Amino acid sequence: MPRLRQLLLAIYLLTAAIDATGKALAATPAFNNAMSRLLKGEAGAQLRSAGNPSGNFEIFRASSRHLFAGRDLYAEYPAEHSDRFKYSPTFALLFSPLAWLPWPLALFLWSALNALVLFAAVERVLPQRSALLAMACMHLEVLRSMQNAQSNALVAGLIVLAYAALERRGAWRAAAAVVLGACIKIFPLAALTFAIPQRMVWRTGLRAAAWGTGLIVLPLLVTSPATLLAQYHWWRGVESSDALQRWFSAMALIQQWTGANAPNWWIQLAGIVVLIAPLWLHRERWGEPRFRLLYLCSTLLFTVLFNHQAERASYLIAFTGSTLWYASSPKTRWRNVLYGVTFVTIPLMSTLIPGEIFKTRTVMLYRLALPSLLIWLSVLWELFRPAAAAERAAEEPAPAH
């Protein structure tokens, strides 16, 4: 088993190295020109566009330089990259070491960081055999995240690490993981609810407030108070302008099915109530490790399904929740089928199964959100079971501690 772990870990790091090397070669003019003449059609066009990187990683690197220069982090810079920066000023500061390193090395370190944080987090909540199964199943999804230099593996890992820290009564570590995740995306704050069944709400909340205050003002190390205040104002403007979006969320599914154009917050509020309802209805199950692990899976799925800006890349977080649920559960036929469908529709159709039809907006909504929603409902069904029913399922394996 240790050798299998080392092999899987090596595969993750090798994947990061190959991805960074390939992008570095594609960005080299001589190599790009030579290969572009050999490749035809869409492949050649994609290679030519890769000669001038302008995606997520370039946005992150540029945001650090803009922060140090006192420029608006959230303005459009079409000469530098293709989209706007949407994370916190603190993220721009924490990313700064990678902004000054050579581009290929920085890209490898960023991809490796994302993968290793998620790998370490999964190992802290599952027995070794189940953890290796989970990380093997998630490799293709992490690979896709690397290809787009996304931060979702890091966010998923921080949410799981917050849960793992609270399982070990580590309120400071849990609060740090939650707040660091919130510096990237707001919804990791939902992980604070992991403190409820541990009866550590006030302790964790106060420590999160302390970490949050420190990280909010941390950019003052490199910028003035007035400029930092303006940065937060500009960030709020970007987030407000995106509030009406639905992307690949449960809100989009409901609109697709009913035609209703209800405000997002109505559905999101209902989702929050459903998420936390098992905690209030089954206080007698708070002491069950299985119950708490299921709540972690539910939270990972919820944070994507009810995120109005849930894009394709966000589903790595939901897929992490689905995989933790499957890897920690008895292998029944219905679980095998449900997870198998999810594995095909999310990572496989995005990496190994070609077809433009899979990339249309409607098809992507169904292949991402629908299987994730079905697994979330399955997790909720297990969470809402009374204690007596849970005791009859005592043969289910408990997570590692």
WOFEN-V198776 format. One record per backbone hydrogen bond with DSSP energy under -1.0 kcal/mol. NH is the residue of the N-H (numbers start at 1). CO is the residue of the C=O. E is the energy in kcal/mol with one decimal. If there is no record, write none. Layout:
# WOFEN-V198776
{{NH,CO,E} {NH,CO,E}}
This chain:
# WOFEN-V198776
{{5,1,-2.3} {6,2,-2.4} {7,3,-2.4} {8,4,-2.5} {9,5,-2.7} {10,6,-2.3} {11,7,-2.1} {12,8,-2.0} {13,9,-2.2} {14,10,-2.9} {15,11,-2.3} {16,12,-1.9} {17,13,-2.3} {18,14,-2.9} {19,15,-2.4} {20,16,-2.3} {21,17,-2.5} {22,18,-2.8} {23,19,-2.2} {24,20,-2.2} {25,21,-2.5} {26,22,-2.4} {27,23,-1.6} {28,25,-1.4} {32,28,-3.0} {33,29,-2.9} {34,30,-2.0} {35,31,-2.6} {36,32,-2.5} {37,33,-1.3} {39,35,-2.2} {45,41,-2.0} {46,42,-2.7} {47,43,-2.0} {48,44,-2.4} {49,45,-2.2} {50,46,-1.6} {52,49,-1.3} {59,55,-2.0} {60,56,-2.7} {61,57,-2.3} {62,58,-2.5} {63,59,-2.2} {64,60,-1.4} {65,61,-1.5} {66,62,-2.6} {67,63,-2.2} {68,64,-2.1} {69,65,-1.6} {70,67,-1.0} {71,66,-2.6} {80,77,-2.2} {81,77,-2.3} {82,54,-2.8} {88,183,-1.8} {92,88,-1.7} {93,89,-1.9} {94,90,-2.9} {95,91,-2.0} {96,93,-1.5} {98,95,-1.4} {106,102,-2.8} {107,103,-2.5} {108,104,-2.3} {109,105,-2.5} {110,106,-2.3} {111,107,-2.5} {112,108,-2.8} {113,109,-2.5} {114,110,-2.1} {115,111,-2.3} {116,112,-2.9} {117,113,-2.4} {118,114,-1.8} {119,115,-2.6} {120,116,-2.9} {121,117,-2.1} {122,118,-2.5} {123,119,-1.9} {125,122,-1.3} {126,122,-1.3} {131,127,-2.9} {132,128,-2.5} {133,129,-1.9} {134,130,-2.5} {135,131,-2.6} {136,132,-2.0} {137,133,-2.2} {138,134,-1.6} {142,138,-2.5} {143,139,-2.8} {144,140,-2.1} {145,141,-1.8} {146,142,-2.4} {147,143,-2.3} {148,144,-1.1} {149,146,-1.6} {150,145,-2.5} {155,151,-2.2} {156,152,-2.8} {157,153,-2.4} {158,154,-2.3} {159,155,-2.1} {160,156,-2.3} {161,157,-2.6} {162,158,-2.1} {163,159,-1.7} {164,160,-2.6} {165,161,-2.6} {166,162,-1.9} {167,163,-2.0} {169,166,-1.7} {170,165,-3.4} {171,169,-1.2} {174,170,-2.4} {175,171,-2.7} {176,172,-2.2} {177,173,-2.3} {178,174,-2.4} {179,175,-2.5} {180,176,-2.5} {181,177,-2.1} {182,178,-2.1} {183,179,-1.2} {184,181,-1.2} {185,181,-2.6} {189,186,-1.9} {190,187,-2.2} {191,188,-2.1} {192,189,-2.0} {193,190,-1.7} {194,191,-1.8} {195,192,-1.7} {196,193,-1.6} {199,196,-1.8} {200,195,-2.6} {204,200,-2.6} {205,201,-2.9} {206,202,-2.6} {207,203,-1.5} {208,204,-2.5} {209,205,-2.2} {210,206,-2.0} {211,207,-2.7} {212,208,-3.0} {213,209,-2.5} {214,210,-2.1} {215,211,-2.6} {216,212,-2.4} {217,213,-1.6} {220,217,-2.2} {221,218,-2.1} {222,219,-2.1} {223,219,-1.2} {228,224,-2.6} {229,225,-2.5} {230,226,-2.0} {231,227,-2.3} {232,228,-2.1} {233,229,-1.8} {234,230,-2.7} {235,231,-2.5} {236,232,-2.3} {237,233,-1.7} {238,234,-1.9} {239,235,-2.4} {240,236,-2.6} {241,237,-2.0} {243,240,-1.3} {245,242,-1.6} {248,310,-2.7} {250,305,-3.8} {253,249,-1.8} {254,250,-2.6} {255,251,-2.1} {256,252,-2.3} {257,253,-2.3} {258,254,-2.7} {259,255,-2.2} {267,263,-1.0} {268,264,-2.7} {269,265,-2.5} {270,266,-2.0} {271,267,-2.4} {272,268,-2.1} {273,269,-2.1} {274,270,-2.3} {275,271,-2.5} {276,272,-2.3} {277,273,-1.4} {280,276,-1.3} {281,277,-2.5} {282,278,-1.8} {285,282,-1.8} {286,283,-1.4} {288,285,-2.1} {292,288,-2.0} {293,289,-2.3} {294,290,-2.4} {295,291,-1.8} {296,292,-1.8} {297,293,-2.2} {298,294,-2.6} {299,295,-2.3} {300,296,-2.3} {301,297,-2.0} {302,298,-2.7} {303,299,-2.5} {305,301,-2.6} {306,302,-2.4} {307,304,-1.7} {310,307,-2.0} {315,312,-1.3} {316,313,-1.6} {317,314,-1.8} {319,315,-2.7} {320,316,-1.8} {321,317,-1.7} {322,318,-2.4} {323,319,-2.6} {324,320,-2.6} {325,321,-2.0} {326,322,-2.3} {327,323,-3.2} {328,324,-1.5} {329,326,-1.2} {332,330,-1.7} {336,332,-2.5} {337,333,-2.5} {338,334,-2.4} {339,335,-2.8} {340,336,-2.3} {341,337,-2.5} {342,338,-1.9} {343,339,-2.8} {344,340,-2.1} {345,341,-2.7} {346,342,-2.1} {348,343,-2.1} {349,344,-1.8} {351,347,-1.1} {352,348,-1.8} {353,348,-2.3} {358,355,-1.0} {359,356,-1.8} {360,357,-1.0} {364,360,-2.8} {365,361,-2.1} {366,362,-2.0} {367,363,-2.9} {368,364,-1.8} {369,365,-2.0} {372,368,-1.1} {373,369,-2.7} {374,370,-2.3} {375,371,-2.1} {376,372,-2.4} {377,373,-2.5} {378,374,-1.8} {379,375,-2.6} {380,376,-2.6} {381,377,-2.2} {382,378,-1.7} {383,379,-2.2} {384,380,-2.7} {390,386,-1.9} {391,387,-2.3} {392,388,-1.4} {394,391,-1.3} {396,393,-2.1}}
